[in-house]
Amino acid sequence: MHSLPEEATSREVLAKMSLIRRFEERAGEMYAQAKVGGFLHLCIGEEATVVGATQALRETDYMMSTYREHGQALARGTSPEAVMAELFGKEGGCSRGRGGSMHLFDLEKRFLGGYGIVGGNLPLAAGVAFASDYTGTEDVTVCMMGDGATNQGTFGESMNLAALWSLPVVYMVINNQFGMGTAIHRHSAITDLSKKAEGMGVPGVKCDGMDVLDVHACVTEAVRKAREERSPQLVEAVTYRFRGHSMADPEEYRSKEEVAEWRKRDPVLAFAGRLVEEGVVTEDEVTKIDEESIARVDAAVEFADESPFPPLDSLYDDLYVMGGQVQGWYSVDERSPETHRGEDEREAGKVAQDLAEAGAAHASDEPADEEQDLSYRRGEDG
Ligand SMILES: Cc1ncc(C[n+]2csc(CCOP(=O)(O)OP(=O)(O)O)c2C)c(N)n1
């Protein structure tokens, strides 16, 4: 058993886990009230993995995550207001309402997202680590993924380059034991994921993802090796998500008994219990910390409610569109200097409507294939 950190740190760790728990619960409620659109993936049950890892980083280190990343942003120090407003798609959000739940981003906190593509963040993290190395800084990048992401091609590609180029990166698998509705033993030939990158030259360790101190100890050592020895590392934190994959998950792939069994190891309650047992805080103080978290989240919801939606005429701001490489009604034609259809959207007025219609017509030009699996169009894949 790891010994507790000093009192102030112990309280900070509990407060962060408690804030994440209360934030996620409320985010789920806001989704049910249709204040949040698109998909919503909660990390309830996984708080120890997020906070244990974040506490191991310097302010100047980078962190990247998946679409299940509200906790990471909060733990990194993005305000609950900015995260909640982003979920609401509002201008006050950390991605100015453009990203939503899956695309939180906060450069100031060196939190580089928020990625909806499973495994898509892995090579990007290698790139960030390469940049740190190339520019001669001591910064380390921690890149988180789920167990399902370890089956993506990007996993092998990224591990190989990280080892080949001695990149200062720690890849962290938050193994919640399911990729959507598929249990790990049904999706991965190797279930000890800490070993999965060994053949590519990246050594790994496994830690107890329900124990914030164990996660912290493992990630701290991995970060040290990445920083000082320029040796990329893999950390597997074994945990469990207490809620469904996303808000639209009937959870038919696991039993209520299994969930109840894991809930007995609730990482927030376990850490609070330990602090009380060792006399660091009283039970009343634990209640107070919880109440403060609820109040922080209340304020975040109020802020998000009051924040405006982004102005309609900013719709095309910040879009990066290639030239001839991307064929489509929306692509920018770089072959001649004058303004083309769609490039001057602020002055567009009615043209915007014409363009939307042209886009729709273009899309419906595709021959329909009756046999095609259209489940993604019904939004079941998120
Ligand atoms: C490249 C890609 N394929 C499929 C999906 C659909 N999808 C969304 S989440 C998910 C499961 C990923 O599971 P895991 O990596 O274990 O992360 P977790 O959701 O458990 O945190 C899948 C297959 C996607 N977003 N991206």
The ligand as an SDF file (V2000), in Angstrom:
LIG
                    3D

 26 27  0  0  0  0  0  0  0  0999 V2000
  -11.4920    4.8120  -35.8390 C   0  0  0  0  0  0  0  0  0  0  0  0
  -12.7750    4.6380  -35.0830 C   0  0  0  0  0  0  0  0  0  0  0  0
  -13.4350    3.4650  -35.1740 N   0  0  0  0  0  0  0  0  0  0  0  0
  -14.5940    3.2900  -34.5120 C   0  0  0  0  0  0  0  0  0  0  0  0
  -15.1160    4.2950  -33.7380 C   0  0  0  0  0  0  0  0  0  0  0  0
  -16.4210    4.0880  -32.9770 C   0  0  0  0  0  0  0  0  0  0  0  0
  -16.1260    3.9710  -31.5520 N   0  0  0  0  0  0  0  0  0  0  0  0
  -16.3270    5.0040  -30.7310 C   0  0  0  0  0  0  0  0  0  0  0  0
  -15.8620    4.6410  -29.1810 S   0  0  0  0  0  0  0  0  0  0  0  0
  -15.4080    3.0840  -29.5680 C   0  0  0  0  0  0  0  0  0  0  0  0
  -14.8890    2.1400  -28.5110 C   0  0  0  0  0  0  0  0  0  0  0  0
  -13.5090    2.4330  -28.0620 C   0  0  0  0  0  0  0  0  0  0  0  0
  -13.2490    1.7670  -26.8500 O   0  0  0  0  0  0  0  0  0  0  0  0
  -12.0070    2.0660  -25.9690 P   0  0  0  0  0  0  0  0  0  0  0  0
  -10.8480    2.4460  -26.8200 O   0  0  0  0  0  0  0  0  0  0  0  0
  -11.8090    0.9040  -25.0570 O   0  0  0  0  0  0  0  0  0  0  0  0
  -12.3720    3.3690  -25.1260 O   0  0  0  0  0  0  0  0  0  0  0  0
  -13.5220    3.6130  -24.0540 P   0  0  0  0  0  0  0  0  0  0  0  0
  -14.7350    4.0630  -24.8060 O   0  0  0  0  0  0  0  0  0  0  0  0
  -13.7350    2.3240  -23.3240 O   0  0  0  0  0  0  0  0  0  0  0  0
  -13.0300    4.6890  -23.1550 O   0  0  0  0  0  0  0  0  0  0  0  0
  -15.6250    2.8520  -30.9200 C   0  0  0  0  0  0  0  0  0  0  0  0
  -15.3270    1.5710  -31.5830 C   0  0  0  0  0  0  0  0  0  0  0  0
  -14.4120    5.5240  -33.6910 C   0  0  0  0  0  0  0  0  0  0  0  0
  -14.8560    6.5590  -32.9730 N   0  0  0  0  0  0  0  0  0  0  0  0
  -13.2390    5.6560  -34.3390 N   0  0  0  0  0  0  0  0  0  0  0  0
  1  2  1  0
  2  3  1  0
  2 26  2  0
  3  4  2  0
  4  5  1  0
  5  6  1  0
  5 24  2  0
  6  7  1  0
  7  8  2  0
  7 22  1  0
  8  9  1  0
  9 10  1  0
 10 11  1  0
 10 22  2  0
 11 12  1  0
 12 13  1  0
 13 14  1  0
 14 15  2  0
 14 16  1  0
 14 17  1  0
 17 18  1  0
 18 19  2  0
 18 20  1  0
 18 21  1  0
 22 23  1  0
 24 25  1  0
 24 26  1  0
M  CHG  1   7   1
M  END
$$$$
